[in-house]
Amino acid sequence: MFFRPKTQILQTERLALRLAESADYIEWADLRRGSSDFLQPWEPVRDSAYLTRRSFQNRVVWARRMAKDGRALNMLIFSRDDSQLVGGITLDNIQGGVSKSATVGYWMGENFTRQGYMAEALNASVLHAFTVLDISRIQAGCLPENAPSRSLLEKSGFKYEGVAQSYLQIAGRWRNHVLYANLRRDRRGRTD
């Protein structure tokens, strides 16, 4: 797979992160289908059109527009060794001005978990947000029982800030989320 400079945003030792392209549809749909049981407890209910080519193309157009406007970076994560799609990460709700903040969300194909890929992608995304986008605060939320996600955030420098009641609709229900934040100039010390 060829990573065009206009779509590639980040590169790490093992990964390339870039905006989705129309040609990614089949690989993306296959990974999402193959990981659906694994991802379902942590994500919103998807409508029947979610895995269609048309819906994916709409997301490609949306992601490009949001990136151009500086409001979001919705990136797919590829292994540099074999150019295989392993997951996705999004810096969203990018705010400038006095806020200089963003939120981060991510997903990983089931077969690629526990290999350090998401930690590598998250750390690169945070560094990019702080140094290139001039963001001061990145927030993340996850379900309280999602121990792997909580551990990932804590190991990546995010610190627990509290609980947001009925924060997002996950698996068809309004769910509380634990909130974490990573600050560019954090003086709060380590997360225990």
N, C-alpha and C positions, 0 to 999 in steps of 0.2 A: 504494500500500500504506500502511496506517495503522499507525503505531508506537504501541502503547498504552504509557502511562507505566509500567505495572507490569512490562512485559517489556523495555523499552528500558533498557539499562544505561549505554551510553556514546554520545556524539556527538562527532564531529570535524568539521573543515571540510567534508569530502566524504563521510563515512561515518556510519552508525548501526549500533551493535552491540547486539544484543538476544538474549534467549532465543528458541529456536525455538518456533513455534506450529504447531498441526495444519494450519492453512491454508498453511503453507510447503512442505508435502510435495512437490507437483508441481514447483515451481521447484527445490527442493533435489535431487530425484531426477534431473531433467533436467540440472542442472549437474554432478552427480556422474557421470552416464552420459556426458555429452559430454566430460568431462575424465578419464575412466577410464584411458586409455593414458598420459596425462601424469602422473597421480597414482600409478599402480600401482607404479613402482619405489621409491617413498618411504613406502609405507604397508603395514600388515599385510594379509594375504590376507583378503578379506571373504567371508562365507558367502553362499549363494544367497538368503537372506532379507534381506540388508542393505538393498537398495533397495525393499523392500516398504513399503506404507503402515503396516502393523501394527508393523514394526520401527522405523520413524520415530516413530510415536506413542509407543512404549515409550521411545525416547530423549528425546522431549519431556517425558514424565512424570519420567524419571530426572533430566533437567537441572533441572527445577523443584524437585525434592526436594533435589538437591545444592546448588542456589543458596540455598534456604530454610535448609538446615542449615549454610551457610557453608563447604562443602567443595569446591565447584567452580563456575565460571562457564563454561558451554558456550554460546558466543555465535555467532550467524550474523552475517555482515558484509554490509550493504546499502549501495549507493550512494544518497546523499541526493538526487541529481539526478533519478533515475528509479526509485528504490526497488528496483533490481535486485539480486538476491543475487549476491555476488562470491566469497564464501568463508566460512571459519569460523575461530574462535580460541577456545582453551580455557585458562583458568587452572584447573589441577587440583591435587589433592593439597594443598589449602590447609591449612596447619597454623598453629595459634596457639601460645600458650605461649612457651616458650623458643626454639622453632624459628622461628616466624613466616616460613614459607617456602611456596613454591608452585612448580609446574612450568608451563611454557607449551608449547602445541602449536598448530599452525595448518595450514591448507590453503587453496589459492586455485584457483578455476576457471581453466583454461588460458587462456581469452580475456581474463582480467583481470590477467595477470602483467605485470611490467615497467612498471606505471603508478603505483607508489608506494603502492598501497592497503594492502598488508600492512605496510609500514613505518609507515604512519599508524595502523593498527589495533593493531600491536604496541606502539608508543610510548604510545598512549592506554591500553592495557591495563596496561602497566607502571606508568604514572602512577597509574592507579586502584588498582592493588595496593598501591603504596607509600603513597598518601595516604588512601584510603578504607578499605582492608582492613588497613592497618597491617602489611603484609608487609615483611620486611627483605631477603629473598633470593629471586630467581626464577631457576630453572634451566631450561635448554633443551638438548636433544640433537638431533643430526642425523647422517646418514650422512657419513663423511669426504669422499666425492666430491660431495656436494650443495653445490656452490660458491655457488649463489644463496642458499640458506638460511644458509650460514655468513656470507656477506657481509651479509645482512639483519641477523643477530644482532650482528655486529661494528659495523655502522653505527648500531645501536640501543642501543649502550652495553653489550652483553654482552661478556664477556671469556672467552677460552679457558681452560679449567681442566684438560683432560686427555682421556683416552680411557677409556670404559667398555666392557669386553670383553663380547661377547654380550649387549648391553643390551636389545634388543627384537627380536622376530620381525618382519622386514620382507620382504615378497614371498616368504614361506614359509621364510625362513632366519634363524637367529639372527645378528644383525649387530652389529659394534662401532659405537659412536657417539662422536662428539666432543661433549664437554660444555662448555657455556658457562653463565655466571651473570651476573646483573645484581644489584648490591647497592645498597640504598637510600643508604648512605653509603660509597660506594666510594672508596678512596684508592689504588687500584692503578695509576692512570694509563691512558693510551690503549692500545688493542689495536693491535699492529702486524701 
